[in-house]
Amino acid sequence: MPTRKITSRKSKFKNPVKQKLKRGESVIGPVIGVNNVEVAAQCAALGFDFIWLEMEHAPVNLETVRNVVLATRGLPAVPLARPPTNELWMAKRVLDAGVLGVIFPFTRTPELARQAVAACRYPPRGLRGSGAWLAQFCWPAPQGYYDFADENVLVVAIVEDTSGLAQIDEIAATPGIDVLFIGTSDLSFALGLRGEQDHPKLDEAVARIAAAGKRHGKFLGRPALTPDQIRRAQMQGFQFFMCGADIDLLAVGANQLLRPFGKARRPTFTEGI
């Protein structure tokens, strides 16, 4: 009697951030800088597309990243992490903890861009080491975690200094980079503008990076702190938005509540990244 091959009915989960970007949609997420799992989980349930776990400028550590990944399973926002440096071992640790994307700071050379991609892909496509038992627990993909990760991990390269600007075409041409993100605050400092965001010199640099990204088929990202800023950036082709930090959201909410009673203070926003 012939046997019938039984196939899994489980659908293959795909990184929703990647899928939305491919459909031409925008994705929006806050920076999680408070080293607190509940804050991250609350933000992940508010309707954002992703949460940005900030390990470069905030005291978010690897243990917190792991706990946040566990706490946000099944919630709408996908966990991404920015490690302090662009290093293979650093990316490996956050990926093995279960994040679905790595945001690489100061991608200032084509070599660093290639290293970022290699850190997020298993051999022979990259150099990621095997041992992601924690991530496999969070993403039990029917096709196997390794194939799942190679397809679904989002690679975000931040360009935020003059070296990256000078080599932007080569960086943007790197296969495997998903999002070219402009760190407008550090880029402003690198251009001698002391963080100023409204300056023709910065606008010219942003336009140059965006043009290179479009030429090479990369999704474009940048900080945008208000609906108007997001809409203006969408008109320029940007889709991936960091919308400020968890403490910024707290300040906005407090300001809206207290303003009618004359008690509001001017909120302080994260101007760039």
Backbone as CSV, one residue per row, in Angstrom:
resi,resn,N_x,N_y,N_z,CA_x,CA_y,CA_z,C_x,C_y,C_z
1,MET,0.856,-1.194,0.000,0.000,0.000,0.000,0.886,1.236,0.000
2,PRO,0.697,2.125,-0.969,1.558,3.314,-1.033,1.334,4.217,0.168
3,THR,2.415,4.801,0.625,2.312,5.731,1.757,2.148,7.155,1.239
4,ARG,1.418,7.934,1.983,1.189,9.319,1.598,2.142,10.219,2.363
5,LYS,2.796,11.078,1.663,3.729,12.007,2.299,2.932,13.072,3.063
6,ILE,3.252,13.191,4.330,2.561,14.159,5.173,3.401,15.422,5.258
7,THR,2.835,16.520,4.895,3.546,17.798,4.964,3.002,18.619,6.116
8,SER,3.848,19.454,6.655,3.442,20.278,7.790,2.432,21.329,7.346
9,ARG,1.395,21.487,8.178,0.400,22.513,7.893,0.783,23.866,8.496
10,LYS,1.875,23.860,9.218,2.306,25.111,9.836,2.790,26.082,8.750
11,SER,2.286,27.265,8.778,2.719,28.251,7.799,4.098,28.753,8.174
12,LYS,4.862,29.110,7.197,6.195,29.627,7.422,6.112,31.098,7.811
13,PHE,6.515,31.396,9.030,6.507,32.772,9.509,7.571,33.569,8.761
14,LYS,7.212,34.785,8.378,8.165,35.678,7.726,8.248,36.971,8.511
15,ASN,9.439,37.512,8.571,9.652,38.760,9.290,8.708,39.827,8.742
16,PRO,7.729,40.287,9.537,6.747,41.238,9.006,7.355,42.580,8.620
17,VAL,8.434,42.961,9.253,9.086,44.223,8.871,9.621,44.121,7.451
18,LYS,10.297,43.025,7.158,10.795,42.819,5.796,9.661,42.774,4.782
19,GLN,8.595,42.079,5.133,7.476,41.939,4.202,6.813,43.285,3.927
20,LYS,6.630,44.099,4.950,6.024,45.414,4.752,6.908,46.314,3.896
21,LEU,8.203,46.282,4.136,9.119,47.090,3.322,9.050,46.674,1.854
22,LYS,9.013,45.379,1.614,8.955,44.887,0.238,7.657,45.294,-0.455
23,ARG,6.580,45.450,0.339,5.297,45.874,-0.235,5.224,47.396,-0.404
24,GLY,6.282,48.088,-0.047,6.294,49.539,-0.189,5.705,50.279,0.992
25,GLU,5.440,49.583,2.092,4.863,50.208,3.271,5.953,50.785,4.172
26,SER,5.565,51.668,5.046,6.481,52.223,6.032,6.401,51.415,7.321
27,VAL,7.523,51.359,8.035,7.566,50.719,9.347,8.109,51.734,10.347
28,ILE,7.547,51.706,11.555,7.862,52.706,12.572,8.134,51.997,13.891
29,GLY,9.188,52.431,14.584,9.491,51.815,15.865,10.230,52.752,16.794
30,PRO,10.046,52.568,18.102,10.736,53.384,19.096,12.040,52.737,19.549
31,VAL,12.933,53.566,20.048,14.153,53.080,20.683,13.828,52.694,22.130
32,ILE,14.249,51.502,22.521,14.117,51.073,23.912,15.473,51.298,24.578
33,GLY,15.541,52.329,25.412,16.779,52.663,26.096,16.724,52.420,27.581
34,VAL,15.519,52.250,28.118,15.354,51.931,29.533,15.576,50.440,29.702
35,ASN,16.440,50.076,30.626,16.792,48.666,30.810,15.694,47.953,31.598
36,ASN,14.512,47.851,30.953,13.342,47.321,31.641,12.498,46.516,30.659
37,VAL,12.249,45.271,30.998,11.519,44.379,30.097,10.078,44.826,29.912
38,GLU,9.434,45.271,30.978,8.026,45.644,30.865,7.833,46.856,29.961
39,VAL,8.736,47.830,30.035,8.649,48.992,29.148,8.716,48.543,27.700
40,ALA,9.653,47.630,27.410,9.789,47.134,26.042,8.552,46.381,25.597
41,ALA,8.013,45.538,26.465,6.825,44.763,26.109,5.619,45.663,25.892
42,GLN,5.464,46.668,26.731,4.353,47.614,26.548,4.481,48.324,25.199
43,CYS,5.686,48.760,24.863,5.890,49.433,23.572,5.604,48.489,22.405
44,ALA,5.972,47.229,22.560,5.759,46.248,21.487,4.289,45.961,21.249
45,ALA,3.438,46.307,22.211,2.003,46.027,22.084,1.194,47.239,21.647
46,LEU,1.844,48.373,21.403,1.117,49.617,21.133,0.768,49.836,19.662
47,GLY,1.296,48.996,18.782,1.011,49.162,17.363,2.221,49.466,16.503
48,PHE,3.395,49.596,17.135,4.619,49.802,16.361,4.963,48.543,15.573
49,ASP,5.768,48.731,14.530,6.186,47.595,13.698,7.402,46.885,14.267
50,PHE,8.250,47.618,14.961,9.440,47.027,15.565,9.805,47.816,16.811
51,ILE,10.633,47.216,17.654,11.267,47.941,18.749,12.778,47.852,18.546
52,TRP,13.448,48.967,18.815,14.885,49.117,18.580,15.572,49.036,19.936
53,LEU,16.186,47.891,20.243,16.847,47.692,21.524,18.231,48.333,21.469
54,GLU,18.401,49.384,22.254,19.565,50.265,22.132,20.680,49.855,23.095
55,MET,21.722,49.229,22.543,22.846,48.758,23.342,24.086,49.646,23.192
56,GLU,24.045,50.576,22.254,25.209,51.452,22.047,25.187,52.644,23.003
57,HIS,24.051,53.311,23.112,23.959,54.538,23.897,23.172,54.372,25.194
58,ALA,22.743,53.174,25.509,21.914,52.948,26.693,22.398,51.694,27.417
59,PRO,22.009,51.529,28.676,22.481,50.382,29.464,21.698,49.105,29.227
60,VAL,21.142,48.933,28.041,20.447,47.683,27.708,21.508,46.605,27.479
61,ASN,21.448,45.540,28.262,22.469,44.497,28.152,21.909,43.250,27.473
62,LEU,22.774,42.255,27.309,22.386,41.058,26.569,21.284,40.286,27.279
63,GLU,21.347,40.234,28.586,20.299,39.538,29.334,18.940,40.196,29.131
64,THR,18.928,41.535,29.114,17.668,42.238,28.876,17.151,41.974,27.468
65,VAL,18.056,41.966,26.494,17.647,41.658,25.121,16.946,40.307,25.077
66,ARG,17.556,39.325,25.713,16.969,37.988,25.712,15.587,37.990,26.379
67,ASN,15.476,38.647,27.521,14.194,38.685,28.229,13.133,39.448,27.443
68,VAL,13.540,40.511,26.738,12.595,41.257,25.908,12.086,40.391,24.761
69,VAL,12.985,39.646,24.132,12.567,38.761,23.043,11.519,37.767,23.546
70,LEU,11.744,37.196,24.716,10.770,36.262,25.287,9.458,36.958,25.626
71,ALA,9.563,38.165,26.190,8.363,38.881,26.646,7.519,39.402,25.499
72,THR,8.100,39.544,24.320,7.358,40.116,23.191,6.919,39.071,22.174
73,ARG,7.092,37.802,22.486,6.629,36.757,21.562,5.132,36.893,21.359
74,GLY,4.707,36.940,20.109,3.291,37.059,19.794,2.771,38.477,19.756
75,LEU,3.589,39.447,20.132,3.177,40.846,20.059,3.499,41.414,18.675
76,PRO,2.839,42.515,18.283,2.984,42.997,16.905,4.391,43.441,16.513
77,ALA,5.144,44.028,17.444,6.430,44.619,17.085,7.548,43.588,17.110
78,VAL,8.383,43.608,16.073,9.522,42.698,15.955,10.720,43.276,16.714
79,PRO,11.433,42.468,17.509,12.604,42.987,18.220,13.842,43.046,17.328
80,LEU,14.431,44.240,17.256,15.709,44.462,16.586,16.680,44.990,17.632
81,ALA,17.978,44.856,17.393,18.957,45.346,18.366,20.086,46.081,17.661
82,ARG,20.534,47.163,18.303,21.753,47.835,17.845,22.860,47.548,18.862
83,PRO,23.822,46.690,18.500,24.958,46.455,19.382,25.897,47.658,19.368
84,PRO,26.832,47.715,20.316,27.717,48.883,20.390,28.666,49.031,19.209
85,THR,29.049,47.917,18.573,30.022,47.968,17.486,29.623,47.001,16.374
86,ASN,30.209,47.216,15.224,30.034,46.315,14.085,31.104,45.226,14.182
87,GLU,30.770,44.164,14.901,31.676,43.036,15.088,30.891,41.739,14.925
88,LEU,31.558,40.723,14.364,30.897,39.442,14.162,30.388,38.854,15.477
89,TRP,31.224,38.859,16.494,30.842,38.225,17.759,29.720,38.990,18.456
90,MET,29.713,40.315,18.290,28.673,41.114,18.931,27.315,40.864,18.266
91,ALA,27.304,40.812,16.944,26.058,40.518,16.234,25.562,39.110,16.550
92,LYS,26.502,38.176,16.645,26.125,36.794,16.932,25.390,36.687,18.255
93,ARG,25.824,37.424,19.243,25.225,37.303,20.573,23.770,37.800,20.588
94,VAL,23.490,38.904,19.904,22.101,39.385,19.907,21.222,38.526,19.010
95,LEU,21.796,37.997,17.919,21.019,37.108,17.064,20.702,35.798,17.775
96,ASP,21.679,35.249,18.482,21.439,34.015,19.217,20.451,34.233,20.355
97,ALA,20.334,35.482,20.827,19.335,35.811,21.848,17.936,35.913,21.260
98,GLY,17.823,35.965,19.919,16.516,35.879,19.290,16.004,37.110,18.578
99,VAL,16.815,38.170,18.447,16.317,39.324,17.694,16.195,38.953,16.215
100,LEU,15.335,39.668,15.499,15.120,39.380,14.078,15.782,40.418,13.173
101,GLY,16.684,41.194,13.740,17.408,42.152,12.926,18.509,42.804,13.730
102,VAL,19.581,43.182,13.045,20.708,43.850,13.690,20.934,45.192,13.007
103,ILE,21.084,46.224,13.838,21.314,47.588,13.361,22.779,47.911,13.639
104,PHE,23.571,48.034,12.593,25.019,48.170,12.732,25.423,49.643,12.723
105,PRO,26.014,50.136,13.822,26.415,51.547,13.874,27.670,51.820,13.052
106,PHE,27.809,53.069,12.644,29.020,53.556,11.976,29.528,52.605,10.895
107,THR,28.658,52.310,9.942,29.058,51.504,8.785,29.746,52.450,7.806
108,ARG,31.014,52.689,8.058,31.731,53.768,7.360,32.549,53.308,6.163
109,THR,32.622,51.981,5.934,33.400,51.466,4.808,32.655,50.313,4.146
110,PRO,32.968,50.008,2.893,32.375,48.830,2.243,32.741,47.545,2.975
111,GLU,33.939,47.498,3.574,34.359,46.297,4.305,33.457,46.056,5.521
112,LEU,33.117,47.124,6.228,32.218,46.985,7.373,30.808,46.613,6.923
113,ALA,30.392,47.116,5.776,29.075,46.744,5.247,29.029,45.249,4.937
114,ARG,30.087,44.735,4.322,30.145,43.296,4.022,30.219,42.473,5.307
115,GLN,30.943,42.997,6.291,31.043,42.292,7.571,29.687,42.214,8.264
116,ALA,28.902,43.271,8.157,27.566,43.277,8.753,26.697,42.174,8.152
117,VAL,26.735,42.052,6.850,25.949,41.015,6.181,26.442,39.631,6.587
118,ALA,27.765,39.451,6.580,28.338,38.141,6.912,27.973,37.720,8.330
119,ALA,27.868,38.694,9.235,27.539,38.383,10.622,26.129,37.839,10.779
120,CYS,25.267,38.113,9.812,23.849,37.750,9.910,23.468,36.562,9.039
121,ARG,24.438,35.928,8.392,24.147,34.799,7.518,25.047,33.624,7.869
122,TYR,24.474,32.430,7.790,25.242,31.226,8.058,26.078,30.842,6.838
123,PRO,27.221,30.157,7.047,28.006,29.658,5.908,27.158,28.742,5.028
124,PRO,27.356,28.767,3.711,28.437,29.491,3.017,28.108,30.945,2.667
125,ARG,26.903,31.417,3.042,26.512,32.777,2.678,27.170,33.818,3.567
126,GLY,27.601,33.414,4.760,28.185,34.364,5.692,29.092,33.683,6.687
127,LEU,29.246,34.308,7.861,30.194,33.823,8.853,29.551,33.631,10.232
128,ARG,28.233,33.642,10.309,27.580,33.479,11.596,27.847,32.087,12.153
129,GLY,28.226,32.025,13.441,28.497,30.745,14.067,27.232,30.018,14.466
130,SER,27.307,28.697,14.482,26.168,27.862,14.833,26.082,27.718,16.350
131,GLY,24.889,27.844,16.895,24.700,27.721,18.335,23.547,28.566,18.831
132,ALA,22.555,28.757,17.983,21.445,29.664,18.312,20.294,28.924,18.967
133,TRP,20.582,28.161,20.011,19.493,27.381,20.617,18.437,28.263,21.272
134,LEU,18.826,29.439,21.759,17.836,30.334,22.342,16.928,30.915,21.267
135,ALA,17.517,31.336,20.144,16.716,31.873,19.044,15.806,30.809,18.456
136,GLN,16.282,29.583,18.385,15.453,28.501,17.848,14.211,28.269,18.710
137,PHE,14.336,28.511,20.003,13.185,28.366,20.886,12.126,29.413,20.573
138,CYS,12.561,30.628,20.217,11.616,31.712,19.918,11.021,31.601,18.523
139,TRP,11.798,31.090,17.579,11.343,31.036,16.185,11.452,29.592,15.685
140,PRO,10.542,28.699,16.133,10.615,27.289,15.720,10.089,27.099,14.306
141,ALA,10.863,27.539,13.343,10.414,27.533,11.949,10.354,26.108,11.405
142,PRO,9.297,25.778,10.660,9.179,24.421,10.106,10.287,24.098,9.107
143,GLN,10.854,25.108,8.444,11.921,24.853,7.483,13.283,24.739,8.151
144,GLY,13.318,24.893,9.488,14.588,24.878,10.206,15.056,26.298,10.459
145,TYR,15.623,26.519,11.651,15.984,27.886,12.033,17.026,28.492,11.102
146,TYR,18.001,27.711,10.650,19.097,28.298,9.875,18.600,28.913,8.571
147,ASP,17.768,28.171,7.845,17.200,28.719,6.613,16.277,29.893,6.920
148,PHE,15.501,29.749,8.009,14.612,30.837,8.424,15.405,32.110,8.698
149,ALA,16.494,31.997,9.456,17.271,33.170,9.825,17.924,33.825,8.617
150,ASP,18.475,33.027,7.724,19.113,33.603,6.533,18.127,34.406,5.699
151,GLU,16.863,33.995,5.716,15.843,34.683,4.925,15.234,35.880,5.657
152,ASN,15.143,35.796,6.977,14.313,36.748,7.710,15.046,37.780,8.554
153,VAL,16.303,37.540,8.893,17.031,38.522,9.701,17.247,39.795,8.878
154,LEU,16.865,40.924,9.462,16.983,42.221,8.796,18.363,42.816,9.084
155,VAL,19.048,43.255,8.044,20.371,43.862,8.186,20.248,45.357,7.916
156,VAL,20.490,46.154,8.950,20.380,47.610,8.861,21.771,48.212,9.044
157,ALA,22.230,48.961,8.073,23.541,49.608,8.139,23.342,51.108,8.341
158,ILE,23.935,51.654,9.408,23.812,53.083,9.676,25.005,53.816,9.084
159,VAL,24.706,54.808,8.285,25.737,55.714,7.753,25.615,57.009,8.544
160,GLU,26.714,57.396,9.229,26.599,58.531,10.143,27.889,59.325,10.295
161,ASP,28.789,59.220,9.307,29.972,60.076,9.352,30.447,60.366,7.933
162,THR,31.461,61.201,7.824,31.911,61.649,6.497,32.621,60.535,5.740
163,SER,33.225,59.593,6.448,33.858,58.462,5.772,32.807,57.623,5.057
164,GLY,31.706,57.343,5.749,30.621,56.610,5.113,30.005,57.383,3.968
165,LEU,29.900,58.689,4.140,29.351,59.537,3.078,30.231,59.489,1.832
166,ALA,31.551,59.522,2.036,32.489,59.519,0.907,32.447,58.210,0.138
167,GLN,32.081,57.107,0.814,32.065,55.789,0.176,30.656,55.228,0.052
168,ILE,29.697,56.116,0.009,28.314,55.683,0.102,27.885,54.803,-1.065
169,ASP,28.376,55.039,-2.242,27.949,54.223,-3.373,28.416,52.776,-3.218
170,GLU,29.652,52.592,-2.750,30.161,51.242,-2.529,29.431,50.559,-1.379
171,ILE,29.132,51.310,-0.324,28.399,50.741,0.811,26.994,50.329,0.380
172,ALA,26.327,51.199,-0.344,24.953,50.915,-0.783,24.888,49.743,-1.749
173,ALA,25.975,49.487,-2.453,25.990,48.394,-3.427,26.177,47.029,-2.777
174,THR,26.412,46.973,-1.477,26.699,45.718,-0.796,25.495,44.776,-0.821
175,PRO,25.623,43.592,-1.421,24.511,42.636,-1.399,24.208,42.199,0.033
176,GLY,22.932,42.108,0.360,22.533,41.628,1.674,22.173,42.710,2.663
177,ILE,22.582,43.950,2.396,22.112,45.058,3.223,20.648,45.309,2.881
178,ASP,19.776,45.287,3.874,18.361,45.535,3.634,18.026,47.015,3.723
179,VAL,18.443,47.653,4.818,18.088,49.049,5.076,19.350,49.883,5.211
180,LEU,19.383,50.978,4.487,20.429,51.984,4.628,19.832,53.090,5.494
181,PHE,20.313,53.177,6.733,19.756,54.108,7.707,20.714,55.277,7.895
182,ILE,20.180,56.484,7.895,21.006,57.682,8.054,20.935,58.148,9.506
183,GLY,22.067,58.128,10.186,22.139,58.652,11.546,22.344,60.149,11.484
184,THR,21.258,60.883,11.448,21.339,62.311,11.125,22.033,63.141,12.194
185,SER,21.959,62.716,13.449,22.601,63.500,14.504,24.122,63.394,14.421
186,ASP,24.650,62.162,14.402,26.101,61.999,14.281,26.613,62.528,12.949
187,LEU,25.832,62.379,11.897,26.250,62.912,10.607,26.356,64.435,10.666
188,SER,25.423,65.057,11.357,25.479,66.512,11.526,26.757,66.928,12.260
189,PHE,27.094,66.207,13.332,28.332,66.514,14.044,29.546,66.307,13.143
190,ALA,29.535,65.227,12.357,30.655,64.944,11.471,30.835,66.036,10.415
191,LEU,29.739,66.679,10.055,29.789,67.762,9.067,30.109,69.108,9.707
192,GLY,30.367,69.118,11.006,30.706,70.351,11.705,29.516,71.185,12.116
193,LEU,28.324,70.577,12.178,27.092,71.326,12.453,26.613,71.172,13.898
194,ARG,27.372,70.478,14.724,27.068,70.339,16.154,25.660,69.794,16.419
195,GLY,25.223,68.860,15.583,23.933,68.222,15.789,22.745,68.923,15.164
196,GLU,22.956,70.092,14.565,21.846,70.827,13.946,21.205,69.979,12.848
197,GLN,19.878,69.944,12.865,19.141,69.096,11.924,18.556,69.865,10.748
198,ASP,18.467,71.162,10.854,17.875,71.973,9.791,18.967,72.827,9.149
199,HIS,19.714,72.207,8.238,20.834,72.899,7.608,21.018,72.356,6.195
200,PRO,21.258,73.222,5.215,21.411,72.761,3.827,22.529,71.744,3.637
201,LYS,23.599,71.872,4.415,24.718,70.934,4.291,24.298,69.519,4.689
202,LEU,23.505,69.409,5.746,23.002,68.100,6.159,21.973,67.587,5.159
203,ASP,21.110,68.456,4.693,20.109,68.055,3.702,20.777,67.484,2.448
204,GLU,21.864,68.117,2.030,22.589,67.645,0.845,23.187,66.263,1.085
205,ALA,23.745,66.047,2.278,24.328,64.745,2.598,23.254,63.658,2.659
206,VAL,22.107,63.977,3.272,21.005,63.021,3.348,20.520,62.652,1.949
207,ALA,20.387,63.644,1.088,19.932,63.397,-0.281,20.928,62.516,-1.039
208,ARG,22.209,62.730,-0.794,23.243,61.934,-1.464,23.179,60.473,-1.033
209,ILE,22.990,60.237,0.260,22.881,58.862,0.768,21.609,58.196,0.245
210,ALA,20.503,58.951,0.270,19.236,58.408,-0.213,19.315,58.036,-1.688
211,ALA,19.978,58.865,-2.481,20.106,58.585,-3.910,20.899,57.305,-4.152
212,ALA,21.960,57.104,-3.372,22.756,55.886,-3.513,21.939,54.661,-3.122
213,GLY,21.167,54.783,-2.044,20.322,53.673,-1.633,19.307,53.290,-2.694
214,LYS,18.703,54.288,-3.302,17.719,54.019,-4.353,18.377,53.374,-5.574
215,ARG,19.566,53.831,-5.920,20.260,53.260,-7.077,20.513,51.774,-6.900
216,HIS,20.760,51.377,-5.680,21.147,49.989,-5.429,20.040,49.174,-4.763
217,GLY,18.821,49.691,-4.783,17.673,48.918,-4.344,17.580,48.676,-2.852
218,LYS,18.120,49.601,-2.058,18.054,49.463,-0.605,16.859,50.251,-0.054
219,PHE,16.261,49.729,1.020,15.244,50.489,1.724,15.942,51.594,2.513
220,LEU,15.279,52.737,2.631,15.879,53.895,3.288,15.268,54.113,4.655
221,GLY,16.131,54.437,5.636,15.661,54.696,6.980,16.292,55.938,7.573
222,ARG,15.595,56.524,8.552,16.107,57.701,9.244,15.275,57.964,10.498
223,PRO,15.788,58.775,11.415,14.951,59.210,12.540,13.883,60.177,12.049
224,ALA,12.706,60.079,12.642,11.611,61.010,12.356,10.713,61.015,13.583
225,LEU,10.585,62.163,14.219,9.999,62.208,15.554,8.548,62.653,15.599
226,THR,8.011,63.137,14.488,6.632,63.595,14.456,5.952,63.063,13.192
227,PRO,4.612,63.027,13.186,3.921,62.606,11.962,4.311,63.437,10.746
228,ASP,4.490,64.743,10.916,4.864,65.592,9.786,6.243,65.224,9.260
229,GLN,7.186,64.946,10.160,8.522,64.544,9.726,8.474,63.217,8.972
230,ILE,7.674,62.291,9.461,7.549,61.006,8.773,6.956,61.191,7.387
231,ARG,5.916,62.004,7.274,5.283,62.217,5.966,6.237,62.877,4.978
232,ARG,7.004,63.855,5.435,7.975,64.502,4.546,9.037,63.505,4.078
233,ALA,9.486,62.675,4.989,10.504,61.682,4.625,9.931,60.618,3.688
234,GLN,8.675,60.264,3.869,8.038,59.312,2.953,8.034,59.849,1.531
235,MET,7.834,61.140,1.401,7.855,61.758,0.070,9.226,61.647,-0.578
236,GLN,10.273,61.502,0.246,11.643,61.363,-0.264,12.039,59.909,-0.471
237,GLY,11.127,58.980,-0.177,11.393,57.569,-0.404,11.791,56.781,0.825
238,PHE,11.753,57.396,2.011,12.102,56.685,3.234,10.926,55.819,3.694
239,GLN,11.253,54.639,4.256,10.222,53.712,4.731,10.448,53.237,6.161
240,PHE,11.687,53.269,6.644,12.045,52.704,7.938,12.321,53.861,8.898
241,PHE,11.466,53.997,9.932,11.544,55.182,10.795,11.768,54.822,12.256
242,MET,12.821,55.399,12.822,13.016,55.403,14.260,12.337,56.656,14.774
243,CYS,11.346,56.485,15.674,10.479,57.610,16.034,10.780,58.183,17.418
244,GLY,11.986,58.004,17.917,12.331,58.516,19.231,12.428,57.390,20.243
245,ALA,12.723,57.751,21.473,12.963,56.768,22.519,11.754,56.602,23.432
246,ASP,11.806,55.570,24.251,10.731,55.310,25.202,10.487,56.521,26.112
247,ILE,11.553,57.193,26.535,11.377,58.366,27.394,10.755,59.531,26.625
248,ASP,10.966,59.577,25.301,10.302,60.595,24.483,8.795,60.376,24.483
249,LEU,8.384,59.111,24.347,6.952,58.809,24.365,6.331,59.185,25.707
250,LEU,7.067,58.952,26.784,6.599,59.342,28.114,6.431,60.853,28.196
251,ALA,7.403,61.592,27.652,7.341,63.053,27.689,6.165,63.587,26.883
252,VAL,5.929,62.997,25.721,4.813,63.439,24.879,3.483,63.194,25.589
253,GLY,3.333,61.996,26.154,2.093,61.687,26.857,1.849,62.605,28.043
254,ALA,2.908,62.883,28.817,2.779,63.775,29.966,2.434,65.191,29.515
255,ASN,3.046,65.617,28.423,2.793,66.963,27.920,1.331,67.130,27.488
256,GLN,0.797,66.133,26.800,-0.597,66.201,26.354,-1.564,66.235,27.535
257,LEU,-1.259,65.496,28.581,-2.133,65.455,29.742,-2.060,66.748,30.558
258,LEU,-0.868,67.292,30.735,-0.664,68.407,31.656,-0.854,69.782,31.030
259,ARG,-0.763,69.871,29.694,-0.845,71.178,29.041,-2.135,71.925,29.383
260,PRO,-3.306,71.277,29.377,-4.530,72.017,29.695,-4.551,72.605,31.107
261,PHE,-3.696,72.101,31.993,-3.672,72.578,33.376,-2.477,73.501,33.653
262,GLY,-1.769,73.873,32.584,-0.641,74.780,32.735,0.547,74.175,33.448
263,LYS,0.630,72.854,33.466,1.704,72.190,34.195,2.734,71.538,33.272
264,ALA,2.504,71.615,31.976,3.386,70.910,31.049,4.748,71.580,30.960
265,ARG,5.759,70.762,30.797,7.097,71.243,30.520,7.471,70.823,29.107
266,ARG,8.352,71.566,28.516,8.761,71.270,27.141,9.432,69.896,27.087
267,PRO,8.887,68.952,26.313,9.503,67.621,26.254,10.849,67.659,25.551
268,THR,11.735,66.789,25.978,13.064,66.666,25.375,13.075,65.455,24.477
269,PHE,13.408,65.642,23.195,13.369,64.537,22.247,14.773,64.109,21.844
270,THR,14.874,62.841,21.475,16.102,62.345,20.881,16.161,62.866,19.450
271,GLU,17.043,63.828,19.185,17.018,64.500,17.888,17.496,63.641,16.745
272,GLY,18.346,62.736,17.007,18.853,61.869,15.930,19.480,60.643,16.549
273,ILE,20.270,59.967,15.746,20.872,58.770,16.276,22.141,58.421,15.525
